[in-house]
Amino acid sequence: MLDNIGRLRKPSKITEMITDRIRGMIEDGVLKPGDKLPTEKELCEGFGVGRSSVREALQSLEYMGLVESRPGVGRFLSLDATALISSQNWRLTLDQAPAFELMEARRILEVTTARLAAERATDEVIASLEKLLGEMKAVMDGDMDLYFEKELNFHLTLAGACQNAVLTELVHILIRRVNKDAERFLRTLPYTFELTVKQFEALVQALHDGDPISAGDSMHAHLDNVRDALSKGKTGTT
């Protein structure tokens, strides 16, 4: 196992480098869930670093939930370490992704969920969407905070209507990640409120009709507006 470690060359940020190297060994399958880790002494020799740096790195990995310490026995890779690594990498990808890429992914998924919703939405869900749409209409000329709250709930309710838990969760994550930026710029473009309402009316009608193509087209048109708002906000144009 230690043959796969390799000595660290850079003297700076040693603790972070040790942590990253061990995470890499987990991702590459060199270390597997439940494996006992080498001792601090063995890690020091393998990495060519001091014990304090190794100890700090191991404590960091314990804090992340990747490593478990068993007094008198040693340190072990947690059984869900691989899943935790994937989750942390996913969050990092979302945090670092530019708004355009997030919006592109959101559009692909929301158009898909809208189409599925046209095939699967229950009467109760459609009624909930109609209620939210009516509430949006009632406040769009006055209470912008409430308008955007209702619009967000419309998106989240529609995502659930597709009856696919994985798609619903992905849409929820992407919406919440990009929503605040989009909302900030849409507030400066009040003409989009009425346009959004019309697009949502067409979408709800498509759900009533069981028409997945029209439902997807309506959501696509709406998210084009959101994308344009983000683009204008980025360039500073109006």
Buried (B, 14 or more C-beta within 10 A) or exposed (E): EEEEBEEBEEEEEBBEBBBEBBBBBBBEEBBEBEBEBBEBEBBBBBBEBEEEBBBBBBBBBBEBBBBBEEEEEEBBBBEEBBEBBEEBEEEEEBEEBEBEEBBBBBBEBBBBBBBBBBBBBEEEBBEBBBBBBEBBBEBBEEEBEBBBBBBBBBBBBBBBBBBBEEBBEBBBBBBEBBBEBBBEBBBEBEEBBEEBBEBBBBBBBBBEEEBBEBBBBBBBBBBEBBBBBBBBBEEEEE
